[in-house]
Amino acid sequence: MDTYDYIIIGAGSAGCVLANRLTEDGRHSVCVLEAGPPDRHPYIHIPAGFMKLLDHKGLNWRYETQPSEWTGGRAIPVPRGKTLGGSSSINGNVYTRGNREDYNHWAQLGNRGWGFADVLPYFKRSEQRIGEADARYRGRDGALTVTDTDWTHHLCEAFIQGCESLGIPRNPDYNGAGQEGVTYTQRTIHNRRRVSAARAFLHPAMKRGNLNVVANAHATGLIFDGMRVTGVTYAKGGRGGPRHAITAAKEVILSGGVINSPQLLQLSGVGDPAQLADLGIAVRRALPAVGRNLRDHYAPRFTARVRNSDTINQRAQGLGLVPEVAKWLLGRPSVLGLQATMVYAFWRSDPDIANSDLQLTFMPASYVSGRQAVLDKFPGMSVASWQQRPESTGYVQAVTADPFDKPVIQPNYLEHETDRRVVLAGMKLARRILRSAPMAPYFDGEHFPGDHVRTDDELMEAAKARGTTTFHPMGTCRMGPATDGNTVVDDELRVKGIEGLRVVDASIMPNMPSANLNAAVIMIAEKASDMILGKVPPEPEIYDD
């Protein structure tokens, strides 16, 4: 068996950052196992290619949820990246950190060193912000390039003005001093190409002699010596491929993501004893919380027909696509270089609450059946809205002892009454913005759910019929203090009761950030790398705005 100081399972956003940080001083050997292939496919590097990757058989795990009451009995696709860079190689390229109170709440739950002042230096360390920014909050020297959009459309400005007409102010930087307001989105795109975690962190590190990245290597189990994890078994090339084992002199780091990390723990005997017994898996460590606390953002999407203007629907299909391809090849602004969302609005479902709890997105495009994979043929625009911090929780559970069988995924979308109330408020706000005076020259009628849908019950039926994930699952290996039996890892991300094993990915989040998750996952990995190497964390940065 080959031996390394550290083994990282998963080359997603967290795994890429860890691979870079743990090898940069040249003192430690690191092996990264990635179940998917290298990130060579052109759709990965063309930003708008994400629409082709949402259901790509070779680069996507292609998971789906179990049907539930508030999805109208539908199974919801759950795309997860299966290549170097993980989901950062197939996502919509949007950069969102969240609200400072998200992280203060993590600390209030007993997680030492996870308040906003503690994590801000790690957000800044990873970032190379290009554009206007407050140096107190933004980084200039990091590996992850964050830019402003270089392509604009008058519908976006009309939407922003529509928000302003309803009292939602413009915010010059939702990743700065405060999140609330309406703004153009920031994105991980530079020089017309996607900046995935693999491109930013992993590929530069692969030039070092102390890093070995093994693609097409599906982790099948953890190797134990008593209660210490000493290595990993994996299959090279898939279910029928040859089996290998490698050992870790220091630690194994599980960065498989919110679905794969809990599944591998369960397959290795770490989880709920009753569930493991049903699968015929011997219990190594009883941790009932493994796979629990799954949360995700669930979003219904309003679509409207557009008059007096073309939209992305015309520019990205048929003959209209030809000039856009030419512009992209020439390095000019093009729809091929766009992120998934052009405009964000962060606002409150109730004027009496202190923090925004709604996130709305706008695109001068519309999609067949509300899914961001196929554009409508007519000129259209869409507004999605979701509750930023959902209360509904679900689970991920292995269904067999075979590591190649997909687990059960049940987020229980909208199960909690608060979620339904906030989502309903978001739908009503989306409708008001679409019908605002600045949007009037372009609004040509509501396509979905339609003017005939008026009552709260009718709107909720529309949410059940068309709502979908916004691709932000988290929480299945929740972080918390030793006294909290509903958690899996401590505040240094060590799996409780097991030596030599940490989890570093979105699954450790104790509660949902008010954001897309990629920025926060990169921050978590930056912080974890210091913990693993025993480095003193940077001084907290406290600013009173």
Secondary structure, DSSP 4 states (H G I P E B T S, - for coil): -EEEEEEEE--SHHHHHHHHHHHTTS---EEEE-SS--S--HHHHSGGGHHHHTT-TTTB--EEPPP-GGGTT---EE--B-STTGGGGTS--B-----HHHHHHHHHTT-TT-SHHHHHHHHHHHEEE-SS--TTT--SSSSEEEEE-S---HHHHHHHHHHHHTT--B-S-TTTT---EEEEPEESEETTEE--HIIIIIHHHTTSTTEEEESSEEEEEEEEETTEEEEEEEEETSTTSPEEEEEEEEEEEE-SHHHHHHHHHHHTTEE-HHHHHHTTPPPSEE-TTTTEEEB--EE-EEEEEE-SS--HHHHTSGGGHHHHHHHHHTT---GGG--S-SEEEEE-SSTTSSS--EEEEEES--BGGG-TTSB-SS-EEEEEEEESS----EEEE--SS-TTSPPEEE--TT-SHHHHHHHHHHHHHHHHHHTSGGGTTTEEEEEES-TT--SHHHHHHHHHHH-EE-S--B-TT-B--TT-TT-SB-TT-BBTT-BSEEE-SGGG-SS--SS-SHHHHHHHHHHHHHHHHTPPPPPP-----
